[in-house]
Amino acid sequence: GRPVVAVKRPTLNMRVDADVLDAFKATGPGWQTRINAVLRDAVAHGVKKA
């Protein structure tokens, strides 16, 4: 199963373009963690509103 994590993460439902999701899934296991890393980097660099 999944490894136990020290900090529980909330469940999130969000809509993304199919091609974006496919690109992340194509990178293999850990794709959700990579999405989280991209979002964390965006927050750290002060993403502007769309």
Biopython code that builds the backbone (N, CA, C, O; Angstrom):
import numpy as np
from Bio.PDB.StructureBuilder import StructureBuilder

atoms = [
    (1, "GLY", "N", (0.806, -1.189, 0.000)),
    (1, "GLY", "CA", (0.000, 0.000, 0.000)),
    (1, "GLY", "C", (0.854, 1.259, 0.000)),
    (1, "GLY", "O", (2.060, 1.230, -0.243)),
    (2, "ARG", "N", (0.195, 2.331, 0.275)),
    (2, "ARG", "CA", (0.870, 3.632, 0.301)),
    (2, "ARG", "C", (1.668, 3.786, 1.582)),
    (2, "ARG", "O", (1.270, 3.279, 2.631)),
    (3, "PRO", "N", (2.792, 4.483, 1.501)),
    (3, "PRO", "CA", (3.561, 4.742, 2.723)),
    (3, "PRO", "C", (2.809, 5.705, 3.639)),
    (3, "PRO", "O", (2.071, 6.573, 3.172)),
    (4, "VAL", "N", (3.001, 5.543, 4.926)),
    (4, "VAL", "CA", (2.368, 6.425, 5.901)),
    (4, "VAL", "C", (3.098, 7.762, 5.893)),
    (4, "VAL", "O", (4.328, 7.801, 5.910)),
    (5, "VAL", "N", (2.345, 8.855, 5.866)),
    (5, "VAL", "CA", (2.940, 10.188, 5.872)),
    (5, "VAL", "C", (2.724, 10.846, 7.222)),
    (5, "VAL", "O", (1.735, 10.577, 7.904)),
    (6, "ALA", "N", (3.649, 11.705, 7.604)),
    (6, "ALA", "CA", (3.568, 12.382, 8.899)),
    (6, "ALA", "C", (2.438, 13.409, 8.918)),
    (6, "ALA", "O", (1.765, 13.579, 9.934)),
    (7, "VAL", "N", (2.235, 14.086, 7.801)),
    (7, "VAL", "CA", (1.208, 15.124, 7.712)),
    (7, "VAL", "C", (0.152, 14.668, 6.713)),
    (7, "VAL", "O", (0.454, 14.398, 5.550)),
    (8, "LYS", "N", (-1.086, 14.587, 7.180)),
    (8, "LYS", "CA", (-2.168, 14.199, 6.271)),
    (8, "LYS", "C", (-2.503, 15.363, 5.352)),
    (8, "LYS", "O", (-2.530, 16.519, 5.774)),
    (9, "ARG", "N", (-2.752, 15.043, 4.108)),
    (9, "ARG", "CA", (-3.112, 16.058, 3.124)),
    (9, "ARG", "C", (-4.610, 15.986, 2.875)),
    (9, "ARG", "O", (-5.177, 14.895, 2.819)),
    (10, "PRO", "N", (-5.252, 17.129, 2.727)),
    (10, "PRO", "CA", (-6.690, 17.093, 2.429)),
    (10, "PRO", "C", (-6.934, 16.585, 1.011)),
    (10, "PRO", "O", (-6.095, 16.748, 0.126)),
    (11, "THR", "N", (-8.086, 15.973, 0.815)),
    (11, "THR", "CA", (-8.484, 15.528, -0.517)),
    (11, "THR", "C", (-9.000, 16.734, -1.293)),
    (11, "THR", "O", (-9.700, 17.584, -0.742)),
    (12, "LEU", "N", (-8.648, 16.803, -2.577)),
    (12, "LEU", "CA", (-9.025, 17.933, -3.417)),
    (12, "LEU", "C", (-9.584, 17.421, -4.731)),
    (12, "LEU", "O", (-9.008, 16.532, -5.359)),
    (13, "ASN", "N", (-10.691, 17.978, -5.136)),
    (13, "ASN", "CA", (-11.238, 17.710, -6.467)),
    (13, "ASN", "C", (-11.112, 18.991, -7.267)),
    (13, "ASN", "O", (-11.583, 20.046, -6.842)),
    (14, "MET", "N", (-10.474, 18.898, -8.428)),
    (14, "MET", "CA", (-10.335, 20.072, -9.277)),
    (14, "MET", "C", (-10.361, 19.646, -10.735)),
    (14, "MET", "O", (-10.063, 18.498, -11.067)),
    (15, "ARG", "N", (-10.717, 20.571, -11.589)),
    (15, "ARG", "CA", (-10.774, 20.287, -13.021)),
    (15, "ARG", "C", (-9.514, 20.840, -13.694)),
    (15, "ARG", "O", (-9.112, 21.981, -13.464)),
    (16, "VAL", "N", (-8.913, 20.004, -14.520)),
    (16, "VAL", "CA", (-7.764, 20.425, -15.321)),
    (16, "VAL", "C", (-7.994, 19.932, -16.743)),
    (16, "VAL", "O", (-8.785, 19.015, -16.969)),
    (17, "ASP", "N", (-7.314, 20.531, -17.683)),
    (17, "ASP", "CA", (-7.426, 20.090, -19.069)),
    (17, "ASP", "C", (-6.902, 18.663, -19.191)),
    (17, "ASP", "O", (-5.934, 18.281, -18.533)),
    (18, "ALA", "N", (-7.558, 17.885, -20.044)),
    (18, "ALA", "CA", (-7.208, 16.475, -20.209)),
    (18, "ALA", "C", (-5.753, 16.294, -20.621)),
    (18, "ALA", "O", (-5.087, 15.372, -20.150)),
    (19, "ASP", "N", (-5.254, 17.166, -21.497)),
    (19, "ASP", "CA", (-3.875, 17.006, -21.953)),
    (19, "ASP", "C", (-2.873, 17.264, -20.831)),
    (19, "ASP", "O", (-1.804, 16.655, -20.801)),
    (20, "VAL", "N", (-3.211, 18.160, -19.913)),
    (20, "VAL", "CA", (-2.330, 18.431, -18.772)),
    (20, "VAL", "C", (-2.292, 17.212, -17.864)),
    (20, "VAL", "O", (-1.219, 16.774, -17.449)),
    (21, "LEU", "N", (-3.463, 16.665, -17.557)),
    (21, "LEU", "CA", (-3.529, 15.479, -16.714)),
    (21, "LEU", "C", (-2.795, 14.313, -17.363)),
    (21, "LEU", "O", (-2.032, 13.610, -16.699)),
    (22, "ASP", "N", (-3.018, 14.105, -18.646)),
    (22, "ASP", "CA", (-2.345, 13.021, -19.363)),
    (22, "ASP", "C", (-0.829, 13.166, -19.310)),
    (22, "ASP", "O", (-0.111, 12.177, -19.159)),
    (23, "ALA", "N", (-0.341, 14.402, -19.433)),
    (23, "ALA", "CA", (1.105, 14.637, -19.398)),
    (23, "ALA", "C", (1.689, 14.256, -18.043)),
    (23, "ALA", "O", (2.747, 13.632, -17.978)),
    (24, "PHE", "N", (1.009, 14.626, -16.963)),
    (24, "PHE", "CA", (1.500, 14.257, -15.634)),
    (24, "PHE", "C", (1.413, 12.751, -15.417)),
    (24, "PHE", "O", (2.354, 12.147, -14.902)),
    (25, "LYS", "N", (0.296, 12.136, -15.802)),
    (25, "LYS", "CA", (0.140, 10.695, -15.621)),
    (25, "LYS", "C", (1.182, 9.919, -16.421)),
    (25, "LYS", "O", (1.631, 8.856, -15.994)),
    (26, "ALA", "N", (1.566, 10.452, -17.582)),
    (26, "ALA", "CA", (2.549, 9.791, -18.436)),
    (26, "ALA", "C", (3.932, 9.737, -17.793)),
    (26, "ALA", "O", (4.782, 8.955, -18.220)),
    (27, "THR", "N", (4.164, 10.561, -16.770)),
    (27, "THR", "CA", (5.468, 10.542, -16.101)),
    (27, "THR", "C", (5.594, 9.379, -15.133)),
    (27, "THR", "O", (6.664, 9.155, -14.566)),
    (28, "GLY", "N", (4.504, 8.632, -14.937)),
    (28, "GLY", "CA", (4.554, 7.426, -14.111)),
    (28, "GLY", "C", (4.159, 7.672, -12.669)),
    (28, "GLY", "O", (3.643, 8.734, -12.322)),
    (29, "PRO", "N", (4.412, 6.667, -11.829)),
    (29, "PRO", "CA", (4.044, 6.778, -10.419)),
    (29, "PRO", "C", (4.627, 8.033, -9.779)),
    (29, "PRO", "O", (5.763, 8.422, -10.054)),
    (30, "GLY", "N", (3.830, 8.650, -8.926)),
    (30, "GLY", "CA", (4.255, 9.877, -8.278)),
    (30, "GLY", "C", (3.763, 11.127, -8.977)),
    (30, "GLY", "O", (4.152, 12.238, -8.617)),
    (31, "TRP", "N", (2.903, 10.951, -9.983)),
    (31, "TRP", "CA", (2.451, 12.121, -10.748)),
    (31, "TRP", "C", (1.680, 13.105, -9.888)),
    (31, "TRP", "O", (1.767, 14.310, -10.128)),
    (32, "GLN", "N", (0.929, 12.643, -8.896)),
    (32, "GLN", "CA", (0.197, 13.563, -8.024)),
    (32, "GLN", "C", (1.164, 14.363, -7.154)),
    (32, "GLN", "O", (0.939, 15.545, -6.890)),
    (33, "THR", "N", (2.226, 13.720, -6.715)),
    (33, "THR", "CA", (3.251, 14.409, -5.931)),
    (33, "THR", "C", (3.929, 15.478, -6.781)),
    (33, "THR", "O", (4.240, 16.560, -6.284)),
    (34, "ARG", "N", (4.160, 15.182, -8.064)),
    (34, "ARG", "CA", (4.772, 16.170, -8.959)),
    (34, "ARG", "C", (3.838, 17.355, -9.197)),
    (34, "ARG", "O", (4.297, 18.494, -9.279)),
    (35, "ILE", "N", (2.534, 17.102, -9.308)),
    (35, "ILE", "CA", (1.583, 18.214, -9.435)),
    (35, "ILE", "C", (1.660, 19.087, -8.191)),
    (35, "ILE", "O", (1.670, 20.314, -8.293)),
    (36, "ASN", "N", (1.715, 18.465, -7.018)),
    (36, "ASN", "CA", (1.819, 19.218, -5.769)),
    (36, "ASN", "C", (3.089, 20.070, -5.762)),
    (36, "ASN", "O", (3.065, 21.217, -5.316)),
    (37, "ALA", "N", (4.195, 19.511, -6.253)),
    (37, "ALA", "CA", (5.459, 20.253, -6.284)),
    (37, "ALA", "C", (5.359, 21.466, -7.212)),
    (37, "ALA", "O", (5.875, 22.536, -6.891)),
    (38, "VAL", "N", (4.703, 21.302, -8.350)),
    (38, "VAL", "CA", (4.527, 22.416, -9.289)),
    (38, "VAL", "C", (3.679, 23.512, -8.647)),
    (38, "VAL", "O", (3.998, 24.695, -8.758)),
    (39, "LEU", "N", (2.599, 23.114, -7.976)),
    (39, "LEU", "CA", (1.740, 24.097, -7.310)),
    (39, "LEU", "C", (2.478, 24.790, -6.172)),
    (39, "LEU", "O", (2.341, 25.999, -5.992)),
    (40, "ARG", "N", (3.259, 24.036, -5.404)),
    (40, "ARG", "CA", (4.031, 24.616, -4.300)),
    (40, "ARG", "C", (5.036, 25.638, -4.835)),
    (40, "ARG", "O", (5.212, 26.702, -4.240)),
    (41, "ASP", "N", (5.692, 25.325, -5.944)),
    (41, "ASP", "CA", (6.654, 26.243, -6.555)),
    (41, "ASP", "C", (5.950, 27.520, -7.026)),
    (41, "ASP", "O", (6.479, 28.621, -6.875)),
    (42, "ALA", "N", (4.753, 27.362, -7.596)),
    (42, "ALA", "CA", (3.989, 28.529, -8.045)),
    (42, "ALA", "C", (3.640, 29.431, -6.870)),
    (42, "ALA", "O", (3.740, 30.654, -6.972)),
    (43, "VAL", "N", (3.234, 28.837, -5.761)),
    (43, "VAL", "CA", (2.904, 29.619, -4.564)),
    (43, "VAL", "C", (4.153, 30.322, -4.041)),
    (43, "VAL", "O", (4.096, 31.494, -3.667)),
    (44, "ALA", "N", (5.270, 29.618, -4.013)),
    (44, "ALA", "CA", (6.519, 30.186, -3.498)),
    (44, "ALA", "C", (6.994, 31.370, -4.332)),
    (44, "ALA", "O", (7.642, 32.283, -3.820)),
    (45, "HIS", "N", (6.666, 31.347, -5.624)),
    (45, "HIS", "CA", (7.117, 32.414, -6.513)),
    (45, "HIS", "C", (6.046, 33.472, -6.758)),
    (45, "HIS", "O", (6.182, 34.293, -7.665)),
    (46, "GLY", "N", (4.991, 33.457, -5.965)),
    (46, "GLY", "CA", (3.980, 34.513, -6.041)),
    (46, "GLY", "C", (3.232, 34.566, -7.342)),
    (46, "GLY", "O", (3.265, 35.579, -8.040)),
    (47, "VAL", "N", (2.558, 33.494, -7.677)),
    (47, "VAL", "CA", (1.769, 33.455, -8.906)),
    (47, "VAL", "C", (0.723, 34.559, -8.889)),
    (47, "VAL", "O", (0.059, 34.784, -7.877)),
    (48, "LYS", "N", (0.583, 35.240, -10.010)),
    (48, "LYS", "CA", (-0.409, 36.307, -10.160)),
    (48, "LYS", "C", (-1.765, 35.692, -10.487)),
    (48, "LYS", "O", (-1.833, 34.564, -10.976)),
    (49, "LYS", "N", (-2.835, 36.419, -10.223)),
    (49, "LYS", "CA", (-4.171, 35.947, -10.568)),
    (49, "LYS", "C", (-4.308, 35.856, -12.075)),
    (49, "LYS", "O", (-3.736, 36.655, -12.817)),
    (50, "ALA", "N", (-5.076, 34.865, -12.519)),
    (50, "ALA", "CA", (-5.290, 34.674, -13.961)),
    (50, "ALA", "C", (-6.243, 35.707, -14.510)),
    (50, "ALA", "O", (-6.540, 35.701, -15.704)),
]
sb = StructureBuilder()
sb.init_structure("model")
sb.init_model(0)
sb.init_chain("A")
sb.init_seg("    ")
for serial, (resi, resn, name, xyz) in enumerate(atoms, 1):
    if name == "N":
        sb.init_residue(resn, " ", resi, " ")
    sb.init_atom(name, np.array(xyz, "f"), 0.0, 1.0, " ", f" {name:<3s}", serial, name[0])
structure = sb.get_structure()
